[in-house]
Amino acid sequence: MTSTKQRSAARSPSALSDAWDRRTSLVKQELAAASAASDAKTARLKALRLEKERADAEAGPSIPETAAPVRKRVKRIVA
C-alpha cells in the first residue's frame, strides 16, 4: 500500500498541473503530426495535379471544339 505522503503528493496542485501539462503537450504533438501528414498529402496531390495539367497542355486538345449548330426557334400559334 502507498503511504499517505505518496497519495498526497499525487494530488498536490503542482502534480495535477504537471499531469495536465503532459497531456496537453501530448495532444499538441499528435495534432502537429496529423497536420504535417495532411500538408504532405496536399503538397503531393498538388504536384500530381500540376504535372497532369502540364502534360495535358503539351498534348493539346484531344477533341476539337466545334460549336453545335444553333437551331432556330419556331413560333407556334395555337388557335
Backbone as CSV, one residue per row, in Angstrom:
resi,resn,N_x,N_y,N_z,CA_x,CA_y,CA_z,C_x,C_y,C_z
1,MET,0.826,-1.174,0.000,0.000,0.000,0.000,0.878,1.247,0.000
2,THR,0.382,2.301,-0.545,1.169,3.530,-0.605,0.983,4.328,0.668
3,SER,1.969,5.082,0.992,1.878,5.890,2.195,1.040,7.123,1.929
4,THR,0.653,7.806,2.952,-0.181,8.998,2.801,0.600,10.118,2.127
5,LYS,1.926,10.144,2.318,2.725,11.170,1.662,2.694,10.980,0.149
6,GLN,2.775,9.731,-0.318,2.752,9.474,-1.751,1.387,9.815,-2.346
7,ARG,0.326,9.480,-1.624,-1.005,9.786,-2.127,-1.250,11.284,-2.158
8,SER,-0.784,11.982,-1.165,-0.994,13.423,-1.147,-0.117,14.118,-2.187
9,ALA,1.044,13.547,-2.485,1.918,14.137,-3.493,1.285,14.011,-4.883
10,ALA,0.589,12.912,-5.127,-0.035,12.710,-6.428,-1.204,13.660,-6.636
11,ARG,-1.796,14.147,-5.533,-2.948,15.037,-5.651,-2.601,16.501,-5.371
12,SER,-1.338,16.779,-5.242,-0.953,18.160,-4.963,-1.214,19.008,-6.205
13,PRO,-1.410,20.280,-6.016,-1.686,21.154,-7.160,-0.587,21.122,-8.218
14,SER,0.654,21.043,-7.789,1.742,21.025,-8.771,1.743,19.708,-9.556
15,ALA,1.429,18.592,-8.900,1.382,17.308,-9.597,0.224,17.281,-10.594
16,LEU,-0.909,17.817,-10.200,-2.044,17.873,-11.115,-1.732,18.773,-12.306
17,SER,-1.077,19.881,-12.038,-0.704,20.796,-13.098,0.294,20.143,-14.057
18,ASP,1.246,19.401,-13.492,2.223,18.703,-14.328,1.545,17.660,-15.209
19,ALA,0.612,16.915,-14.650,-0.105,15.905,-15.427,-0.906,16.574,-16.540
20,TRP,-1.532,17.690,-16.232,-2.312,18.435,-17.224,-1.400,18.921,-18.355
21,ASP,-0.248,19.449,-17.980,0.707,19.937,-18.982,1.220,18.815,-19.873
22,ARG,1.490,17.624,-19.285,1.944,16.489,-20.080,0.878,16.059,-21.082
23,ARG,-0.371,15.984,-20.634,-1.456,15.598,-21.539,-1.639,16.635,-22.635
24,THR,-1.556,17.904,-22.265,-1.719,18.981,-23.244,-0.618,18.931,-24.299
25,SER,0.616,18.725,-23.873,1.717,18.667,-24.836,1.596,17.429,-25.727
26,LEU,1.114,16.318,-25.189,0.914,15.112,-25.991,-0.140,15.352,-27.072
27,VAL,-1.237,15.997,-26.707,-2.293,16.301,-27.680,-1.771,17.255,-28.751
28,LYS,-0.998,18.251,-28.352,-0.436,19.197,-29.319,0.510,18.493,-30.282
29,GLN,1.309,17.551,-29.791,2.215,16.801,-30.655,1.430,15.948,-31.653
30,GLU,0.344,15.314,-31.182,-0.469,14.491,-32.080,-1.131,15.350,-33.149
31,LEU,-1.619,16.521,-32.771,-2.239,17.417,-33.744,-1.214,17.931,-34.756
32,ALA,-0.020,18.235,-34.294,1.029,18.697,-35.202,1.416,17.593,-36.184
33,ALA,1.473,16.358,-35.718,1.804,15.243,-36.606,0.701,15.047,-37.644
34,ALA,-0.551,15.132,-37.226,-1.662,14.982,-38.167,-1.667,16.120,-39.177
35,SER,-1.379,17.320,-38.726,-1.330,18.473,-39.621,-0.193,18.330,-40.628
36,ALA,0.953,17.871,-40.175,2.090,17.677,-41.075,1.782,16.602,-42.116
37,ALA,1.107,15.541,-41.701,0.735,14.489,-42.649,-0.245,15.023,-43.685
38,SER,-1.190,15.820,-43.237,-2.172,16.411,-44.150,-1.490,17.372,-45.127
39,ASP,-0.565,18.186,-44.639,0.167,19.119,-45.503,0.998,18.371,-46.549
40,ALA,1.627,17.273,-46.142,2.428,16.488,-47.082,1.535,15.872,-48.149
41,LYS,0.385,15.381,-47.747,-0.555,14.793,-48.703,-1.048,15.851,-49.683
42,THR,-1.365,17.040,-49.181,-1.836,18.122,-50.041,-0.759,18.531,-51.039
43,ALA,0.476,18.630,-50.589,1.574,19.009,-51.482,1.791,17.950,-52.562
44,ARG,1.678,16.674,-52.192,1.852,15.603,-53.166,0.740,15.642,-54.209
45,LEU,-0.492,15.813,-53.760,-1.616,15.858,-54.700,-1.541,17.077,-55.609
46,LYS,-1.080,18.214,-55.071,-0.943,19.417,-55.887,0.118,19.207,-56.965
47,ALA,1.223,18.570,-56.589,2.284,18.303,-57.569,1.775,17.378,-58.670
48,LEU,1.005,16.364,-58.291,0.436,15.464,-59.293,-0.532,16.195,-60.220
49,ARG,-1.366,17.066,-59.651,-2.324,17.818,-60.456,-1.613,18.747,-61.425
50,LEU,-0.593,19.457,-60.955,0.151,20.363,-61.820,0.866,19.603,-62.930
51,GLU,1.404,18.425,-62.612,2.067,17.621,-63.628,1.070,17.156,-64.690
52,LYS,-0.113,16.754,-64.254,-1.147,16.319,-65.200,-1.608,17.484,-66.067
53,GLU,-1.797,18.650,-65.476,-2.209,19.824,-66.255,-1.144,20.194,-67.282
54,ARG,0.127,20.096,-66.907,1.216,20.398,-67.830,1.230,19.396,-68.979
55,ALA,1.056,18.118,-68.665,1.040,17.089,-69.704,-0.158,17.280,-70.632
56,ASP,-1.293,17.649,-70.075,-2.483,17.896,-70.898,-2.277,19.105,-71.802
57,ALA,-1.624,20.132,-71.286,-1.390,21.337,-72.086,-0.416,21.046,-73.225
58,GLU,0.583,20.210,-72.968,1.543,19.856,-74.007,0.893,18.995,-75.088
59,ALA,-0.026,18.136,-74.681,-0.669,17.235,-75.633,-1.640,17.993,-76.540
60,GLY,-2.140,19.087,-76.078,-3.089,19.868,-76.862,-4.484,19.306,-76.691
61,PRO,-5.432,19.965,-77.286,-6.797,19.488,-77.133,-6.985,18.164,-77.873
62,SER,-7.580,17.198,-77.219,-7.751,15.886,-77.830,-8.959,15.867,-78.764
63,ILE,-9.978,16.609,-78.431,-11.170,16.681,-79.273,-11.326,18.130,-79.723
64,PRO,-11.364,18.349,-81.028,-11.528,19.738,-81.468,-12.912,20.243,-81.052
65,GLU,-12.913,21.432,-80.545,-14.171,22.006,-80.092,-14.930,22.578,-81.271
66,THR,-16.090,22.026,-81.511,-16.950,22.541,-82.570,-18.239,22.988,-81.941
67,ALA,-18.714,24.095,-82.414,-19.956,24.621,-81.868,-21.114,23.847,-82.474
68,ALA,-22.052,23.506,-81.652,-23.234,22.811,-82.136,-24.053,23.803,-82.957
69,PRO,-24.672,23.326,-84.038,-25.469,24.257,-84.848,-26.632,24.809,-84.020
70,VAL,-26.859,26.095,-84.195,-27.921,26.754,-83.441,-29.228,26.531,-84.184
71,ARG,-30.178,25.993,-83.480,-31.478,25.742,-84.094,-32.353,26.970,-83.914
72,LYS,-33.074,27.290,-84.958,-33.983,28.412,-84.866,-35.225,27.994,-84.098
73,ARG,-35.720,28.902,-83.314,-36.938,28.625,-82.579,-38.125,28.878,-83.499
74,VAL,-39.023,27.988,-83.458,-40.225,28.106,-84.292,-41.343,28.602,-83.397
75,LYS,-41.964,29.665,-83.829,-43.063,30.236,-83.051,-44.333,29.504,-83.450
76,ARG,-44.949,28.870,-82.498,-46.152,28.100,-82.765,-47.370,28.943,-82.376
77,ILE,-48.318,28.928,-83.211,-49.551,29.661,-82.946,-50.632,28.643,-82.657
78,VAL,-51.210,28.747,-81.493,-52.261,27.832,-81.082,-53.581,28.575,-81.194
79,ALA,-54.511,27.979,-81.898,-55.797,28.646,-82.083,-56.823,28.172,-81.113
